[in-house]
């Protein structure tokens, strides 16, 4: 279900928003929705990647070894 968020921005920022959205043939609200969605998607991806690494890094290192050129390999 879509939700509505109300924010206040300066007139200067709103003008820039309108120009950018117009350049993409979008209403300002749709452009802001796309930007917000992309930012949140990127954040969720990074959080998922960190969780995956934390969960599987030890097993991966045991099976395949550590990074090439690490100080443990130099000895």
C-alpha positions in Angstrom: 0.0 0.0 0.0 1.5 3.3 -1.0 2.3 5.8 1.8 2.6 9.5 1.6 5.5 11.4 3.1 5.5 15.2 3.4 8.8 17.1 3.6 9.8 20.7 3.4 12.6 21.8 1.1 13.8 25.2 0.1 12.5 27.0 -2.9 15.9 26.7 -4.6 16.0 23.0 -4.1 12.4 22.5 -5.3 13.3 24.5 -8.5 16.2 22.2 -9.1 14.0 19.2 -8.4 11.5 20.4 -10.9 14.1 21.0 -13.6 15.7 17.5 -13.1 12.3 15.8 -13.1 11.2 17.7 -16.2 14.4 16.6 -18.0 13.4 13.0 -17.3 9.8 13.7 -18.3 8.5 12.9 -14.8 6.5 14.8 -12.2 8.7 15.9 -9.3 6.9 13.4 -7.0 7.7 10.5 -9.2 11.3 11.5 -9.5 11.7 11.8 -5.8 10.1 8.4 -5.4 12.6 6.9 -7.8 15.6 8.5 -6.0 14.4 7.4 -2.6 13.7 3.8 -3.9 17.1 3.6 -5.5 18.8 4.8 -2.3 16.9 2.4 0.0 17.5 -0.5 -2.4 21.3 0.3 -2.4 21.3 0.4 1.4 19.4 -2.9 1.7 21.9 -4.5 -0.7 24.9 -3.3 1.3 23.4 -4.5 4.5 22.7 -7.9 3.0 26.2 -8.1 1.6 27.7 -7.3 5.0 25.5 -9.9 6.7 26.5 -12.5 4.1 30.1 -11.8 4.6 29.8 -11.9 8.4 28.1 -15.3 8.1 30.2 -17.0 5.5 33.7 -15.3 5.5 35.3 -17.8 7.9 34.1 -20.9 6.0 35.1 -19.3 2.7 38.6 -18.5 4.0 39.0 -22.1 5.3 38.0 -23.6 2.0 39.8 -21.2 -0.4 42.4 -19.4 1.7 42.8 -15.8 2.6 43.4 -12.9 0.3 46.3 -13.2 -2.1 49.4 -11.4 -0.9 48.4 -11.4 2.8 51.1 -11.3 5.5 50.3 -15.0 6.4 51.3 -16.1 2.9 54.5 -14.1 2.9 56.2 -16.3 5.6 
